[in-house]
Amino acid sequence: MNSATAQNMNEIISVDTSRFGTIEVEIDRVITMTQPLLGFPESSRFVLRPHSEESPFLWLQSLDNPQLAFVVIQATTLLQEYQPAIPGSCRQDLQLNGSRPHDLLLLLTIPEGKPEEMTANLLGPLVINPAERLASQILLDPASYDPCWPVFTKE
């Protein structure tokens, strides 16, 4: 590895976010969307930030739009059996060959002041190749997957 490559791996970018103030992100932690998230074409670079040490929730913070951050969770944390098929075109875009591991994140919606009404979007999960730091949102069959799956039940 030459010194220029080593220097790029240690490069840090600063972003003034609306939720976290100024954050510094190592360039090798930046996740690049291969296709934009639905409704957010201006944001292609993100970073995952833990909500807290004990929390299963993460923040998907845009580096292109400092106002934009999503609450996400590992799909298997909510639904162990949730393992939708990933389309071949997505696998190719994300460089997921063979049994290469990937992460599956669910976008969460938390109504203001009503966290007990939180829902997870099972219809449009995010697929991430952590090794290449590439991600894409896939759209699944709406007859099979709920875009507003309740995280908490009344029981």
C-alpha positions in Angstrom: 0.0 0.0 0.0 1.5 3.3 -1.0 1.3 6.4 1.3 -1.4 8.1 -0.8 -3.7 5.1 -0.4 -3.0 5.0 3.4 -3.6 8.7 3.6 -7.0 8.4 1.8 -8.1 5.6 4.2 -7.5 7.9 7.1 -9.2 10.9 5.5 -11.9 12.4 7.7 -14.9 14.4 6.5 -16.8 16.8 8.7 -20.6 17.3 8.3 -22.7 19.8 10.3 -25.9 17.7 11.0 -29.2 18.9 12.4 -29.4 16.1 14.9 -25.9 15.4 16.0 -24.1 18.7 15.5 -20.8 18.5 13.7 -19.7 14.9 13.1 -16.4 13.6 11.8 -16.5 10.5 9.7 -13.6 8.4 8.5 -13.9 8.1 4.7 -13.7 4.3 5.0 -17.0 4.3 7.0 -19.0 6.0 4.3 -21.7 3.9 2.7 -22.6 4.8 -0.9 -26.1 4.1 -2.3 -25.9 2.5 -5.7 -29.4 3.8 -6.3 -30.9 6.7 -4.4 -33.4 6.0 -1.6 -37.0 6.6 -2.8 -37.8 10.3 -2.5 -34.2 11.3 -1.6 -32.3 11.5 -4.9 -29.8 14.1 -3.6 -28.4 11.8 -1.0 -26.0 9.0 -2.0 -23.5 9.0 0.9 -24.4 7.9 4.4 -22.9 6.8 7.6 -24.4 4.5 10.3 -24.3 5.8 13.8 -25.4 3.9 16.9 -28.3 5.4 18.8 -26.6 4.4 22.1 -24.5 1.6 23.4 -27.4 -0.5 24.7 -29.9 0.3 21.8 -30.5 -1.9 18.8 -31.4 1.2 16.8 -29.0 2.9 14.4 -29.1 6.3 12.6 -28.5 6.3 8.9 -27.2 9.9 8.5 -26.9 11.4 5.1 -23.6 13.1 4.4 -25.0 15.0 1.4 -28.1 16.4 3.2 -27.2 17.1 6.9 -31.0 17.4 7.7 -31.7 13.8 6.6 -31.3 10.9 9.0 -33.3 7.7 9.3 -33.7 5.4 12.3 -33.0 1.9 11.2 -32.6 -1.6 12.8 -31.0 -4.9 11.7 -33.9 -6.9 10.2 -33.1 -10.0 12.2 -33.4 -8.1 15.5 -37.1 -7.7 14.8 -37.9 -10.7 12.6 -35.4 -13.6 12.6 -37.4 -15.2 9.7 -37.4 -12.1 7.5 -35.0 -13.0 4.7 -36.4 -11.8 1.4 -34.8 -12.7 -1.9 -32.4 -10.1 -3.1 -32.9 -9.4 -6.9 -29.9 -10.4 -9.1 -29.5 -6.8 -10.3 -29.2 -5.6 -6.7 -26.7 -8.3 -5.9 -24.6 -7.3 -8.9 -24.8 -3.6 -8.1 -23.7 -4.3 -4.5 -21.0 -6.8 -5.6 -22.7 -9.6 -3.5 -21.2 -12.7 -5.1 -22.0 -16.2 -3.9 -22.3 -16.3 -0.1 -20.7 -12.9 0.6 -22.3 -11.6 3.8 -24.7 -8.6 3.6 -26.7 -6.6 6.1 -30.4 -6.1 5.9 -31.7 -2.9 7.6 -35.3 -1.8 8.1 -36.3 1.8 8.0 -38.4 2.7 11.0 -41.2 5.3 11.4 -41.7 6.7 14.9 -44.7 8.9 15.3 -43.9 12.0 17.3 -44.5 11.4 21.0 -45.8 7.9 20.3 -42.8 5.5 20.1 -45.2 2.6 21.0 -46.7 3.1 17.5 -43.4 2.6 15.7 -43.5 0.7 12.4 -40.9 -1.0 10.3 -40.9 -0.9 6.5 -40.7 -4.6 5.4 -41.6 -3.6 1.8 -38.4 -1.5 1.2 -35.4 -2.8 3.2 -31.9 -1.6 2.7 -29.3 -4.1 1.6 -25.7 -3.3 2.5 -22.5 -4.9 1.4 -20.4 -4.0 4.5 -17.1 -5.0 2.8 -17.5 -2.6 -0.1 -19.7 -0.1 1.8 -22.3 -0.2 -0.9 -26.1 -0.1 -0.3 -29.4 -0.2 -2.1 -33.0 -0.1 -1.2 -35.0 -2.9 -2.7 -38.8 -3.0 -3.3 -40.5 -6.3 -2.6 -44.0 -7.6 -3.4 -46.6 -5.4 -1.6 -48.9 -8.4 -1.4 -46.3 -10.2 0.8 -44.6 -7.4 2.7 -46.0 -4.6 4.9 -44.6 -1.1 4.6 -46.0 -0.3 8.1 -45.4 -3.4 10.1 -46.0 -2.7 13.8 -42.9 -3.2 15.9 -44.8 -3.4 19.2 -47.9 -5.5 19.7 -50.7 -4.6 22.1 -50.3 -7.7 24.2 
